[in-house]
């Protein structure tokens, strides 16, 4: 592999080295020099149509766009001379001449590039006396997306994204001059698995999401990175939530999930299926211990776990391999799986260790995979050979059953599961969400979802990714790691270090 040729140039008096083929805007950003821009995005070829990134390049008779100018050896660039600052001010003034004063109600307020750049490079008074151009403000363009043509600055990011990334091309720019506007072809809606990225890449509030629209303000949200658990790709995502308990009935805690950046996995994008994972964090959650099908507000998970330990101890050691069974899942972290291996396979010498995962879905050839779990490779690396349980065999021989997750019903009918579990004297469910299995278990423990814990997943390409907690769990909601560690300690088993990262 040939070495990348580096080019030396000077930006604002600072010596900078950048790879050959890099544009001036990228070279400046790598050197910590910010050049404002709207239309440029690193995933697309530069078009230079917004003209906000104009810079002064020694030897050229006029200002040139930083996004479309490739660096060359010895180039001297100035990004803050008087002509450059005046040009920026003029571009912003022309954009704002027709832009509506929607900042108090716009979802993009607080993270809008036009708003930020005006504050940084503008702060000029308006002097246009003419009424602003009126355009359509609430156009449905498909899949929960609304287009506001008054706010659109025609950066064409959305158009280029649908042409270059998804290849579906649902949007285009129609008409010319002052009449130019973004729209769909023949009113055909945007219909692809990655439409939510249009909201992320729009630099203003022209494209908004009905799921987030008017729900909260950006500055109220705490933004934390994690790994998406909804398929085996393991995309980098940002969970945006409010912190603090208690929440009112029906109140949202997680307001959106957005794409993080990981060049090795997902680049700048995530699929709409992963974006909709915010509902897994907020909705249908198991938030307290349930005993004998009734919520127990005064019963802590630690006290309830003592019953589990007592039932396991009641089975004589030599008989445990046949009479105690565990069902795990591939949404558990690598650390939790290693702990489960040490506890159940090595410490208790269990033979009946099974897995029940969500059913596979359709892959789309881009990011979304057929596997709908994030850590199938981690299961194998932990030393498990995942297999579904035989319900009849469980019913015939097992006395104590521990079920982690609620995906048995993805593979068996509720009637078959109910019939089998009715024959098992002691059955315990550890689940993040409420469901039909709750009434079949003696005790149900509320578990954290992936965004509420830290750990490691190994994706479909074998890439190991560690992540931290992105949202705070409700009081009394715990991770499998805490459950397994407490079980091991209570049963007097030495499972070594719990963190295998």
C-alpha positions in Angstrom: 0.0 0.0 0.0 1.5 3.3 -1.1 2.0 6.1 1.5 -0.3 9.0 1.5 1.4 12.1 0.0 1.3 15.1 2.3 1.0 18.7 1.2 2.3 21.7 3.2 0.4 25.0 3.2 -0.2 28.0 5.4 -3.6 28.9 6.9 -3.9 32.1 8.8 -0.2 32.1 9.4 -0.2 28.6 10.7 1.8 25.8 9.0 -0.5 22.9 8.1 0.1 19.5 6.5 -2.8 17.7 4.9 -3.2 14.7 2.6 -3.1 15.3 -1.1 -6.6 15.7 -2.4 -7.9 17.3 0.8 -9.9 20.5 0.4 -9.0 23.7 2.2 -12.0 23.5 4.5 -11.0 20.0 5.7 -7.4 21.0 6.1 -8.4 24.0 8.2 -10.7 21.9 10.4 -7.9 19.4 11.0 -5.7 22.4 12.2 -8.5 23.6 14.5 -9.5 26.5 12.2 -13.3 26.8 11.7 -14.6 27.9 8.3 -18.4 28.4 8.3 -20.3 26.4 5.7 -23.8 25.2 4.8 -23.7 23.0 1.7 -20.5 21.1 2.4 -20.7 17.7 4.0 -17.8 15.3 4.1 -19.9 12.4 2.7 -20.5 14.2 -0.6 -18.5 15.9 -3.3 -18.3 19.6 -2.8 -20.7 21.8 -4.8 -19.8 25.2 -3.5 -23.3 26.6 -3.9 -23.8 28.3 -0.5 -20.6 30.5 -0.9 -20.3 30.9 2.9 -16.9 29.2 3.0 -15.2 31.8 0.8 -11.5 32.4 1.7 -8.6 34.5 0.4 -6.0 32.4 -1.4 -2.7 34.2 -2.2 -2.2 34.5 -6.0 -5.9 34.3 -6.9 -7.7 37.5 -8.1 -10.9 36.9 -6.0 -12.2 34.9 -3.1 -12.7 31.2 -3.6 -14.7 28.5 -1.8 -12.7 26.5 0.7 -14.9 23.4 0.2 -14.2 23.1 -3.6 -10.5 24.1 -3.6 -7.9 21.3 -3.2 -4.8 22.0 -1.2 -1.5 22.4 -3.0 2.1 22.7 -1.9 3.0 26.2 -0.6 -0.6 27.5 -0.7 -1.3 30.5 1.5 -4.8 30.8 2.8 -6.4 33.5 4.9 -9.8 32.9 6.5 -10.5 36.1 8.4 -9.4 39.1 6.3 -11.7 42.1 5.8 -12.9 41.0 2.4 -13.6 37.4 3.7 -15.6 38.7 6.7 -17.6 41.1 4.5 -18.4 38.3 2.1 -19.7 36.1 4.9 -21.8 38.9 6.2 -23.3 39.5 2.7 -24.1 35.8 2.2 -25.8 35.6 5.6 -27.7 38.8 4.9 -29.1 37.5 1.6 -30.1 34.2 3.3 -31.8 36.0 6.1 -33.6 38.5 3.8 -36.2 35.8 3.0 -35.8 33.6 6.1 -38.7 33.5 8.5 -38.3 34.6 12.1 -39.2 31.1 13.4 -36.3 30.7 15.9 -38.7 30.8 19.0 -40.7 27.8 17.6 -38.2 26.0 15.3 -37.0 22.6 16.4 -33.5 23.4 15.1 -33.1 26.4 17.5 -30.0 25.8 19.6 -28.3 23.7 17.0 -29.0 25.6 13.8 -26.0 26.6 11.7 -27.8 29.7 10.3 -28.5 30.9 13.9 -25.0 30.1 15.1 -23.3 31.8 12.1 -25.4 34.9 12.4 -24.4 35.2 16.0 -20.7 34.6 15.2 -20.3 36.3 11.8 -23.3 38.6 11.4 -25.1 40.6 14.1 -26.2 43.1 11.6 -29.6 44.9 11.6 -32.1 44.1 8.9 -32.8 46.9 6.5 -35.1 45.2 3.9 -38.5 46.9 4.0 -40.2 44.4 1.6 -42.4 41.6 3.0 -40.7 38.2 3.1 -41.5 35.7 0.5 -44.3 33.3 1.7 -44.0 29.6 0.9 -45.5 26.4 2.1 -44.5 25.6 5.7 -45.8 22.1 6.4 -45.4 19.7 3.5 -45.4 16.0 4.2 -42.5 14.4 2.2 -42.9 10.9 3.7 -42.1 8.7 6.7 -42.8 11.3 9.4 -40.8 14.1 7.6 -42.1 17.6 7.1 -40.6 20.2 4.8 -40.8 23.9 5.5 -39.9 25.8 2.3 -39.6 29.1 4.0 -36.8 27.9 6.1 -35.0 26.1 3.3 -31.7 27.7 2.2 -31.2 25.4 -0.9 -28.0 23.9 0.4 -29.1 20.7 -1.5 -27.7 18.4 1.2 -30.9 16.5 1.3 -31.0 16.1 -2.5 -27.4 14.9 -2.7 -27.9 12.5 0.2 -30.8 10.8 -1.5 -28.8 10.5 -4.8 -25.4 9.6 -3.4 -26.1 7.6 -0.3 -29.5 5.9 -0.5 -29.6 6.0 -4.3 -33.3 6.6 -4.2 -33.3 10.2 -5.4 -36.8 11.2 -4.1 -36.0 14.9 -3.7 -34.9 17.5 -6.3 -34.7 21.2 -6.8 -37.5 22.6 -9.0 -37.8 26.0 -10.8 -35.0 28.6 -10.9 -33.9 31.8 -9.2 -36.1 33.1 -6.5 -38.7 30.4 -7.4 -36.3 27.5 -6.8 -37.6 25.0 -4.2 -36.9 21.5 -2.9 -39.7 19.0 -3.5 -40.5 15.4 -4.3 -40.9 14.1 -7.9 -44.6 13.7 -8.8 -45.4 14.0 -5.1 -43.9 10.5 -4.5 -43.0 10.3 -0.8 -39.5 9.5 0.5 -39.6 5.8 1.2 -36.3 4.3 2.3 -34.7 2.8 5.4 -32.5 5.9 6.0 -34.9 8.9 5.6 -34.3 10.1 9.2 -30.8 11.2 8.3 -32.3 14.0 6.3 -33.2 15.7 9.6 -29.7 15.3 10.9 -28.0 16.8 7.9 -30.3 19.7 7.3 -28.3 22.7 8.6 -31.5 24.7 9.4 -35.0 23.7 10.4 -36.3 23.0 6.9 -36.8 19.2 7.4 -38.2 18.2 10.7 -39.4 14.9 12.3 -43.0 14.6 13.5 -41.8 12.4 16.3 -39.7 15.2 17.8 -41.5 18.3 16.4 -42.5 20.7 19.2 -41.7 18.1 21.9 -38.7 19.9 23.6 -35.8 22.2 23.0 -32.3 21.0 22.0 -30.6 22.7 24.9 -32.6 20.7 27.4 -31.2 17.4 26.1 -28.3 15.5 27.4 -26.4 13.8 24.5 -24.5 10.6 25.1 -22.9 8.2 22.7 -23.6 4.4 22.7 -23.9 1.5 20.2 -27.2 0.7 18.6 -28.5 -2.8 19.8 -31.1 -3.3 17.1 -29.0 -5.3 14.6 -25.6 -6.8 14.4 -24.0 -3.8 12.6 -23.4 -1.9 15.9 -23.8 1.6 14.5 -22.6 4.5 16.6 -25.6 6.5 17.9 -26.3 9.5 20.1 -29.0 9.1 22.7 -30.6 12.4 23.6 -32.6 12.4 26.8 -33.6 14.4 29.8 -32.3 13.3 33.2 -34.1 13.1 36.5 -36.8 11.1 38.2 -39.6 10.8 38.9 -41.2 11.4 35.5 -44.9 12.1 35.0 -47.1 9.4 33.7 -46.5 9.1 29.9 -43.7 11.6 30.0 -40.8 11.0 27.6 -37.3 10.6 28.8 -35.5 9.9 25.5 -36.6 12.3 22.8 -34.5 11.0 19.9 -31.7 8.8 18.7 -29.4 10.3 16.1 -26.5 9.0 14.1 -23.0 9.1 15.6 -19.9 9.0 13.5 -17.8 5.8 13.1 -16.0 5.5 9.8 -15.3 1.8 10.5 -19.0 0.9 10.9 -21.7 3.3 9.8 -19.9 6.5 8.6 -22.4 9.3 9.3 -25.7 7.4 9.0 -28.1 5.1 10.9 -31.2 3.4 9.7 -34.7 4.4 10.7 -35.1 1.1 12.5 -32.2 2.0 14.8 -33.6 5.6 15.2 -36.9 4.2 16.4 -35.1 2.3 19.1 -35.8 5.3 21.4 -39.2 3.6 22.1 -37.4 0.5 23.5 -35.8 2.7 26.1 -39.0 4.6 27.1 -42.1 2.5 26.3 -43.5 -0.7 27.8 -40.8 -0.9 30.5 -40.6 -3.2 33.4 -39.9 -0.8 36.3 -40.5 -2.8 39.4 -40.3 -6.4 40.8 -43.4 -8.4 40.0 -44.2 -11.3 42.3 -47.0 -13.8 41.6 -48.2 -11.5 38.8 -48.5 -8.4 41.1 -46.1 -5.4 41.2 -44.3 -5.3 44.6 -43.4 -1.7 45.3 -41.7 -2.5 48.6 -39.8 -5.6 47.3 -36.2 -4.8 46.1 -34.6 -6.9 43.4 -31.9 -7.9 46.0 -34.5 -9.4 48.3 -36.3 -11.1 45.5 -33.1 -12.6 44.2 -32.7 -14.3 47.5 -35.7 -16.5 46.6 -33.9 -17.4 43.3 -30.7 -18.4 45.2 -32.8 -20.4 47.7 -34.5 -22.4 44.9 -31.2 -23.1 43.2 -29.7 -24.3 46.5 -32.7 -26.5 47.1 -31.6 -28.6 44.1 -28.8 -31.0 45.2 -25.5 -30.3 43.5 -25.2 -33.5 41.5 -28.8 -32.9 40.1 -28.4 -29.3 39.1 -27.1 -30.0 35.7 -30.4 -31.7 34.8 -32.8 -29.8 36.9 -31.7 -26.1 36.6 -31.9 -24.4 33.2 -31.1 -20.9 31.9 -32.2 -19.0 28.8 -29.9 -16.1 27.8 -29.9 -13.8 24.8 -27.5 -12.1 22.4 -28.3 -8.6 23.6 -26.3 -9.2 26.7 -22.9 -7.6 26.7 -19.6 -9.5 26.3 -18.9 -8.9 30.0 -22.3 -10.2 31.0 -22.0 -13.3 28.8 -18.5 -14.1 30.3 -19.9 -13.8 33.8 -22.9 -16.0 32.8 -20.4 -18.6 31.5 -18.4 -18.6 34.7 -21.6 -18.7 36.9 -23.8 -21.2 35.1 -21.5 -23.4 33.0 -18.4 -23.5 35.3 -19.7 -22.6 38.8 -23.0 -24.5 38.7 -22.0 -27.0 36.0 -25.3 -26.6 34.2 -25.9 -28.4 30.9 -29.1 -26.7 30.0 -28.0 -23.2 28.8 -30.1 -22.0 25.9 -30.6 -18.8 23.9 -33.8 -17.0 22.7 -33.2 -14.0 20.5 -35.5 -11.8 18.4 -36.4 -13.4 15.0 -34.2 -12.4 12.1 -35.5 -9.6 9.8 -34.7 -8.5 6.3 -31.3 -7.1 5.5 -31.1 -4.1 3.2 -27.6 -4.4 1.8 -26.4 -1.2 3.4 -26.3 -1.0 7.2 -29.3 -3.0 8.5 -28.5 -6.7 8.9 -30.6 -9.8 9.1 -29.6 -10.5 12.7 -31.6 -8.3 15.1 -29.2 -8.6 18.0 -25.9 -6.7 18.6 -23.7 -9.4 20.1 -24.1 -12.8 18.3 -20.3 -12.9 17.8 -19.8 -12.1 21.5 -21.9 -15.1 22.4 -19.5 -17.4 20.4 -16.4 -15.7 21.8 -17.8 -16.2 25.3 -17.7 -20.0 24.6 -21.5 -20.6 24.1 -23.1 -22.7 21.4 -26.4 -20.9 21.2 -29.5 -23.1 20.7 -33.2 -22.8 21.4 -34.7 -24.9 24.2 -36.9 -27.9 23.7 -40.1 -26.9 25.6 -41.2 -30.5 26.2 -37.8 -31.5 27.6 -37.8 -28.4 29.9 -41.2 -29.3 31.2 -40.3 -32.9 31.8 -37.0 -32.4 33.8 -36.4 -28.9 35.0 -37.3 -27.6 38.4 -35.7 -24.2 38.3 -35.7 -22.0 35.2 -34.1 -18.6 34.8 -35.2 -16.7 31.6 -33.2 -13.6 30.6 -35.2 -11.6 28.0 -38.7 -12.0 26.6 -38.0 -13.5 23.1 -39.3 -17.1 23.8 -42.5 -15.9 22.2 -40.7 -15.0 19.0 -40.2 -18.8 18.5 -43.0 -20.5 20.3 -46.7 -19.8 20.7 -47.9 -18.3 24.0 -50.0 -21.4 24.6 -47.0 -23.8 24.2 -44.8 -21.7 26.5 -47.5 -21.4 29.1 -48.1 -25.2 29.0 -44.4 -25.9 29.4 -43.8 -23.4 32.2 -46.8 -24.6 34.1 -45.0 -27.9 34.7 -41.8 -26.2 36.1 -42.1 -25.5 39.8 -39.9 -22.4 40.0 -39.5 -20.0 37.1 -38.0 -16.5 37.2 -38.0 -13.9 34.4 -35.5 -11.1 34.0 -36.9 -8.6 31.4 -36.6 -5.0 30.4 -40.2 -4.9 29.0 -43.6 -6.0 30.1 -45.2 -8.9 28.2 -47.2 -12.1 28.3 -44.4 -14.0 30.0 -44.9 -11.8 33.2 -47.9 -13.8 34.3 -46.2 -17.1 33.8 -43.2 -16.3 36.1 -43.0 -16.6 39.8 -40.9 -13.4 40.0 -40.1 -10.8 37.3 -37.0 -8.7 37.6 -36.8 -5.3 35.8 -33.7 -5.1 33.6 -31.8 -2.2 32.0 -31.8 -1.9 28.2 -28.5 -1.5 26.4 -28.5 2.3 26.5 -28.8 2.1 30.3 -25.6 0.1 30.8 -22.0 -0.1 29.8 -20.1 -3.0 28.2 -18.8 -4.3 24.9 -20.5 -5.7 21.8 -18.8 -7.5 18.9 -20.5 -6.7 15.6 -21.1 -8.7 12.5 -17.6 -7.9 11.2 -15.9 -9.0 14.4 -15.2 -5.4 15.6 -15.2 -5.0 19.3 -16.9 -1.8 20.5 -17.1 -0.7 24.1 -19.7 1.8 25.2 -20.8 3.7 28.3 -24.2 4.4 29.8 -26.2 6.8 27.6 -29.4 7.1 29.8 -30.1 6.7 33.4 -32.2 3.7 34.4 -35.2 4.1 36.7 -34.6 3.4 40.4 -34.6 -0.4 40.9 -33.9 -1.2 37.3 -30.6 -3.2 37.1 -28.3 -4.8 34.5 -27.8 -8.5 33.9 -24.2 -7.9 35.2 -25.5 -6.8 38.6 -27.9 -9.7 38.7 -25.3 -12.3 37.8 -22.7 -10.8 40.2 -25.2 -10.9 43.0 -26.2 -14.5 42.2 -22.6 -15.6 42.2 -21.8 -13.9 45.5 -25.0 -15.3 47.1 -24.2 -18.8 46.0 -20.7 -18.6 47.2 -19.1 -19.0 43.7 -15.8 -17.3 42.7 -16.3 -16.0 39.2 -13.2 -13.8 39.1 -13.1 -10.4 37.6 -16.5 -9.3 36.2 -15.1 -6.8 33.7 -13.5 -8.6 30.8 -12.9 -5.5 28.7 
